[in-house]
Amino acid sequence: MIDWLDSATVGFLVVALGTLFLIGELLVRARGLFGLLGLGLISVYFLHHLNGDTGTWVIIFYLIGLGLIIFDGNVTSDGTIAAIGIIFMIVGLAVPAPDMVYSILVGMATIVGAFSSLLFLKVFPHRNMWAKMTLKDTLSSEAGYNSMNESYKDLIGKQGKALTAFRPTGTAEIDGEPYSATSGGQWIQSDADIEVVSVDGTRILVKAIEAKEMDNKDSK
C-alpha cells in the first residue's frame, strides 16, 4: 500500500480529515461529497494497516461507533451515545496502528476531526441531527418569535400584592391577574406589596415595597 502512511504524522492527518468529512456529512447537507471523501480516507487507512494479526473486526467496531453517532443524532439527541460511538471509532482506528505513539495520535485525530466538523455548520445548510440540543433557526421578532412575552414585558414597574409567600418563588397579583414570579434571594410575606423589577422571558422578578417607598410614590 502507500508507504507514507507508515508515518504517524501522515496517519494523524488522514484520520483527522476522514473523521472531519464523515461527521461533517452527518451535520450538514453536502450532497454526499463529504461522506465519500471521509470513507475514502478512512478506507485507505484501514487497507494500509490491516494485516494477518489484526482482523476485520476493527472495521466493524469502527462502523458500530459511526452507527451509534447516527443513532444519537436522530433519536436520543443527548450526546451520550455519540460519545460512546467516538470511543468505538477511536478503538477501531487505534488497534491496527503499528505502535503506541501512532495509536495515540490516531485517537487524538479522531477527536480533533469530530470537533472541527462543527465548523461546517457555519457554512453549509444544517441537517436535523441533534435538533433537540441546538436551535437551528434564529428566533426573531420578524419570524414571529419573541424571547419575552409581550404581556409580561408590560408588567415592568407595576405594583401588586403577594398572594403567597415568596421563598423565593410564589404567586403575585398584578392588575387583578395572578402571575408566577420570583423574588430572587429575598423572602416576601404573603399579602405584602410588591413591584415588578424586571422580566426575562417568562421569568418575572419582583421586590417588596417598603411603607416609606409606597408613601413617597403616593405623594407624587
Phi, psi and chi 1 to 4 in degrees:
 res  aa     phi    psi   chi1   chi2   chi3   chi4
   1 MET       - -156.7  -75.4  -60.6  -66.4      -
   2 ILE   -81.5  116.9  -53.4  173.7      -      -
   3 ASP   -64.8  -31.5  -68.2  -22.6      -      -
   4 TRP   -67.4  -11.5   42.7  -98.7      -      -
   5 LEU   -76.7   -4.5  -93.8  172.9      -      -
   6 ASP   -71.6  -19.6  -69.8  -27.6      -      -
   7 SER   -78.9  131.0  167.3      -      -      -
   8 ALA   -64.2  -33.8      -      -      -      -
   9 THR   -65.0  -44.0  -57.5      -      -      -
  10 VAL   -65.8  -40.8  174.7      -      -      -
  11 GLY   -60.5  -39.6      -      -      -      -
  12 PHE   -58.8  -47.8  176.4   91.4      -      -
  13 LEU   -64.2  -42.5  -67.6  173.9      -      -
  14 VAL   -63.7  -46.6  169.5      -      -      -
  15 VAL   -68.5  -40.9  170.6      -      -      -
  16 ALA   -61.1  -46.5      -      -      -      -
  17 LEU   -68.0  -41.6  -70.8  173.7      -      -
  18 GLY   -60.4  -44.5      -      -      -      -
  19 THR   -67.3  -39.9  -54.8      -      -      -
  20 LEU   -54.6  -48.5  169.9   72.4      -      -
  21 PHE   -74.7  -37.1  -71.7  122.2      -      -
  22 LEU   -65.1  -50.5  -84.7  178.6      -      -
  23 ILE   -67.1  -35.8  -56.9  -60.2      -      -
  24 GLY   -60.4  -37.4      -      -      -      -
  25 GLU   -62.1  -33.0  179.5   67.1   33.2      -
  26 LEU   -75.2  -27.2  -58.9  179.2      -      -
  27 LEU   -89.5  -36.4  -66.1  174.7      -      -
  28 VAL  -127.3  165.7  -59.8      -      -      -
  29 ARG   -90.6   97.3  -56.5  180.0 -172.7  -80.4
  30 ALA  -113.0   15.7      -      -      -      -
  31 ARG    57.9   30.7  -61.7 -175.8  178.7 -179.1
  32 GLY    82.7   -7.0      -      -      -      -
  33 LEU   -64.1  -45.5  176.4   60.8      -      -
  34 PHE   -64.2  -38.5  -73.2  172.3      -      -
  35 GLY   -62.2  -43.4      -      -      -      -
  36 LEU   -65.1  -42.3  -70.3  174.6      -      -
  37 LEU   -63.6  -44.5  -72.8  172.2      -      -
  38 GLY   -64.0  -47.1      -      -      -      -
  39 LEU   -63.4  -37.3  -75.5  174.5      -      -
  40 GLY   -63.2  -46.4      -      -      -      -
  41 LEU   -65.9  -44.5  -71.1  168.0      -      -
  42 ILE   -67.1  -36.1  -63.8  -59.7      -      -
  43 SER   -64.1  -41.6  -63.9      -      -      -
  44 VAL   -60.9  -41.5  167.9      -      -      -
  45 TYR   -60.8  -49.7  173.0   86.9      -      -
  46 PHE   -64.7  -43.5  -83.6  123.7      -      -
  47 LEU   -62.1  -33.0  -71.5  172.5      -      -
  48 HIS   -75.4  -37.9  179.7   77.1      -      -
  49 HIS   -96.1  -18.5  -70.9  -67.8      -      -
  50 LEU   -71.1  135.6  -74.8 -178.3      -      -
  51 ASN  -146.5 -170.0   51.7   52.2      -      -
  52 GLY   -63.0  -28.9      -      -      -      -
  53 ASP   -77.3  -23.5  -63.1  -31.0      -      -
  54 THR  -117.5  117.6  -54.4      -      -      -
  55 GLY   -79.4  173.8      -      -      -      -
  56 THR   -72.3   -0.5   54.8      -      -      -
  57 TRP   -61.5  -26.1   66.7  -91.3      -      -
  58 VAL   -66.8  -33.6  -68.0      -      -      -
  59 ILE   -67.4  -41.3  -61.0  177.6      -      -
  60 ILE   -62.5  -42.1  -63.3  173.8      -      -
  61 PHE   -59.3  -44.6 -138.4   67.9      -      -
  62 TYR   -62.9  -44.6 -177.2   86.9      -      -
  63 LEU   -66.6  -35.2  -66.6  176.0      -      -
  64 ILE   -61.9  -43.3  -69.9  174.1      -      -
  65 GLY   -60.4  -43.5      -      -      -      -
  66 LEU   -64.3  -38.6 -169.5   60.0      -      -
  67 GLY   -64.6  -37.3      -      -      -      -
  68 LEU   -64.8  -37.4  -71.2  174.7      -      -
  69 ILE   -64.4  -43.8  -66.3  175.0      -      -
  70 ILE   -63.5  -42.4  -63.8  172.5      -      -
  71 PHE   -61.2  -44.8  177.8   82.4      -      -
  72 ASP   -63.3  -42.6 -172.3  -82.0      -      -
  73 GLY   -65.8  -30.2      -      -      -      -
  74 ASN   -99.7  -23.1  -73.2  -66.1      -      -
  75 VAL  -115.6  -68.8 -178.7      -      -      -
  76 THR   -78.4  -41.8   57.3      -      -      -
  77 SER    56.8   31.3  -67.8      -      -      -
  78 ASP  -112.6   -3.9   64.1   -3.1      -      -
  79 GLY    87.8  -15.0      -      -      -      -
  80 THR   -67.0  -51.4  -56.1      -      -      -
  81 ILE   -66.5  -33.1  -64.0  178.3      -      -
  82 ALA   -63.3  -39.5      -      -      -      -
  83 ALA   -63.0  -40.1      -      -      -      -
  84 ILE   -64.0  -39.1  -62.7  173.4      -      -
  85 GLY   -61.5  -39.6      -      -      -      -
  86 ILE   -61.8  -40.0  -68.6  -70.2      -      -
  87 ILE   -63.1  -43.0  -65.8  173.8      -      -
  88 PHE   -59.5  -42.5  -90.4   66.2      -      -
  89 MET   -64.6  -41.0  -68.2  170.9   68.4      -
  90 ILE   -62.6  -44.9  -69.3  174.0      -      -
  91 VAL   -61.7  -44.7  172.1      -      -      -
  92 GLY   -61.2  -32.6      -      -      -      -
  93 LEU   -86.6  -33.9  -69.3  166.3      -      -
  94 ALA   -77.1  -34.2      -      -      -      -
  95 VAL   -59.3  -46.6  168.6      -      -      -
  96 PRO   -77.0   -3.8   25.8  -32.8      -      -
  97 ALA   -62.9  146.8      -      -      -      -
  98 PRO   -70.3  -24.5   22.9  -33.3      -      -
  99 ASP  -150.5  175.6   54.4   58.5      -      -
 100 MET   -64.8  -42.9 -178.2   61.6   69.0      -
 101 VAL   -60.6  -44.5  173.8      -      -      -
 102 TYR   -61.0  -43.1 -155.2  130.7      -      -
 103 SER   -62.1  -43.2  -64.2      -      -      -
 104 ILE   -64.3  -43.6  -66.5  173.2      -      -
 105 LEU   -63.9  -38.5  -74.4  176.1      -      -
 106 VAL   -64.0  -42.2  163.0      -      -      -
 107 GLY   -61.7  -44.1      -      -      -      -
 108 MET   -62.8  -39.3  -67.3  173.7   58.4      -
 109 ALA   -62.7  -38.0      -      -      -      -
 110 THR   -63.2  -44.0  -54.1      -      -      -
 111 ILE   -67.8  -44.8  -64.0  172.9      -      -
 112 VAL   -60.9  -44.7  169.7      -      -      -
 113 GLY   -64.0  -40.1      -      -      -      -
 114 ALA   -64.4  -45.0      -      -      -      -
 115 PHE   -72.6  -35.0  -80.9  101.4      -      -
 116 SER   -65.3  -27.5  -61.6      -      -      -
 117 SER   -63.2  -19.9   65.4      -      -      -
 118 LEU   -64.2  -21.7  -63.1  175.3      -      -
 119 LEU   -64.8  -26.1  -63.3  174.6      -      -
 120 PHE   -62.8  -25.4  -71.4  137.7      -      -
 121 LEU   -64.8  -21.7  -65.5  172.4      -      -
 122 LYS   -81.9  -12.0  -62.3 -179.5  178.7  -66.3
 123 VAL  -118.1  -42.8 -179.2      -      -      -
 124 PHE  -105.2  158.5  -61.6   94.2      -      -
 125 PRO   -61.8  140.1  -20.9   32.5      -      -
 126 HIS   -80.2  150.5  -56.8  176.1      -      -
 127 ARG   -87.9 -177.9  -68.2 -171.5 -173.8  -85.1
 128 ASN   -94.3   18.3  -67.1  -36.0      -      -
 129 MET   -67.4  138.3  -58.8  -78.0  -77.1      -
 130 TRP    53.3   39.4  -67.6  -77.2      -      -
 131 ALA   -64.0  -26.8      -      -      -      -
 132 LYS   -74.9  -20.1  -64.3  178.4 -177.0  177.4
 133 MET   -94.7  -23.2  -65.5  176.7   63.2      -
 134 THR  -131.4  152.7   57.3      -      -      -
 135 LEU   -91.6  122.9  -68.7  175.9      -      -
 136 LYS   -85.3  -22.2  -59.9  -56.6 -177.4 -177.2
 137 ASP  -118.3  153.4  -60.3  -47.4      -      -
 138 THR   -77.8  124.5  -57.9      -      -      -
 139 LEU   -86.2   97.0  -56.7 -177.1      -      -
 140 SER  -116.0  161.0   60.8      -      -      -
 141 SER   -64.4  -33.8  -61.4      -      -      -
 142 GLU   -64.7  -30.5  -68.1   78.7    4.8      -
 143 ALA   -87.8    3.4      -      -      -      -
 144 GLY    94.7    8.6      -      -      -      -
 145 TYR  -107.5  154.3  -62.9   96.9      -      -
 146 ASN  -153.4  124.9 -161.1  -39.7      -      -
 147 SER   -70.2  -13.4   60.9      -      -      -
 148 MET  -121.4  122.8 -179.0 -179.6  -66.7      -
 149 ASN   -60.6  122.7 -173.8  -56.7      -      -
 150 GLU   -58.6  -38.6  -68.3  -62.8  -27.3      -
 151 SER   -66.4  -33.0   62.6      -      -      -
 152 TYR   -72.4  -36.5  -74.4    0.5      -      -
 153 LYS   -59.2  -36.2 -179.0  179.9  178.3 -179.3
 154 ASP   -71.3  -10.7  -64.7  -22.9      -      -
 155 LEU   -79.5  -16.8  -63.9  176.7      -      -
 156 ILE   -57.9  125.9  -61.5  175.4      -      -
 157 GLY    91.4  -11.7      -      -      -      -
 158 LYS   -80.7  154.9  -71.6 -169.7  175.4 -177.9
 159 GLN  -109.9  156.5  -61.8  177.2    3.6      -
 160 GLY  -162.2 -154.5      -      -      -      -
 161 LYS  -136.7  143.8 -170.6  175.8  -67.2  -68.8
 162 ALA   -77.6  116.5      -      -      -      -
 163 LEU   -77.4  -28.7  -65.2  179.1      -      -
 164 THR  -131.7  166.9   63.6      -      -      -
 165 ALA   -70.6  143.5      -      -      -      -
 166 PHE  -101.9  117.5  -79.3   75.8      -      -
 167 ARG  -136.3   48.5  -55.4 -170.6 -176.4  114.4
 168 PRO  -100.3    2.7   35.2  -34.4      -      -
 169 THR  -100.1  156.5   58.6      -      -      -
 170 GLY  -176.7 -164.9      -      -      -      -
 171 THR  -119.7  132.4  -56.1      -      -      -
 172 ALA  -119.7  149.4      -      -      -      -
 173 GLU  -104.8  120.2 -177.1 -178.4   81.1      -
 174 ILE  -131.3  124.4  -54.3  168.3      -      -
 175 ASP    54.8   36.5  -70.0  -18.0      -      -
 176 GLY    79.0    3.5      -      -      -      -
 177 GLU  -116.6  140.0  -64.6  -70.0  -25.7      -
 178 PRO   -82.8  139.4   28.5  -32.3      -      -
 179 TYR  -135.4  138.8  -66.9   91.8      -      -
 180 SER   -76.7  131.9  -65.3      -      -      -
 181 ALA  -147.3  175.0      -      -      -      -
 182 THR  -134.4  150.8  179.2      -      -      -
 183 SER  -105.0   10.7   59.5      -      -      -
 184 GLY    73.5 -120.6      -      -      -      -
 185 GLY  -101.0    6.3      -      -      -      -
 186 GLN   -91.6  138.6 -176.4 -176.9   18.5      -
 187 TRP   -94.5  126.1 -171.7   83.7      -      -
 188 ILE  -122.3  131.6  -58.4  176.6      -      -
 189 GLN   -75.8  156.8  -66.8 -177.8  -16.3      -
 190 SER   -63.8  145.0  177.1      -      -      -
 191 ASP    73.8    3.7  -66.4  -33.1      -      -
 192 ALA   -74.5  151.0      -      -      -      -
 193 ASP   -76.8  135.1  -65.9  -47.7      -      -
 194 ILE  -130.3  164.8   56.4   92.6      -      -
 195 GLU  -137.0  140.5  179.3  179.8   -8.0      -
 196 VAL   -78.0  121.0  177.7      -      -      -
 197 VAL   -88.8  -45.9  177.9      -      -      -
 198 SER  -157.9  165.5   64.7      -      -      -
 199 VAL  -134.5  128.6  174.1      -      -      -
 200 ASP  -127.0  100.1 -178.2    9.4      -      -
 201 GLY    67.5 -117.7      -      -      -      -
 202 THR  -105.3   10.5   57.4      -      -      -
 203 ARG   -91.5  116.8  179.1  178.3  179.9  -89.3
 204 ILE  -103.5  122.1  -57.5  172.3      -      -
 205 LEU  -103.3  125.8  178.0   64.5      -      -
 206 VAL  -121.8  163.2  -59.9      -      -      -
 207 LYS  -137.0  155.2   70.7  171.5 -176.2  177.1
 208 ALA   -76.2  142.7      -      -      -      -
 209 ILE  -101.1  121.2  -56.8  176.3      -      -
 210 GLU   -71.8  158.9  -57.8  -64.9  -24.3      -
 211 ALA   -60.7  -40.8      -      -      -      -
 212 LYS   -64.0  -39.7  -70.3 -176.9  179.2 -179.7
 213 GLU   -65.1  -38.6 -170.1  174.9  -12.1      -
 214 MET   -64.6  -42.2  -72.7  -73.7  -68.1      -
 215 ASP   -63.8  -41.2  -66.9  -21.4      -      -
 216 ASN   -63.9  -38.6  -69.7  -23.6      -      -
 217 LYS   -70.9  -37.0  -70.9 -170.3  175.9 -177.7
 218 ASP   -67.5  -35.2  -69.4  -20.6      -      -
 219 SER   -68.7  -28.6   62.4      -      -      -
 220 LYS   -72.7      -  -68.0 -179.9 -178.2  179.1
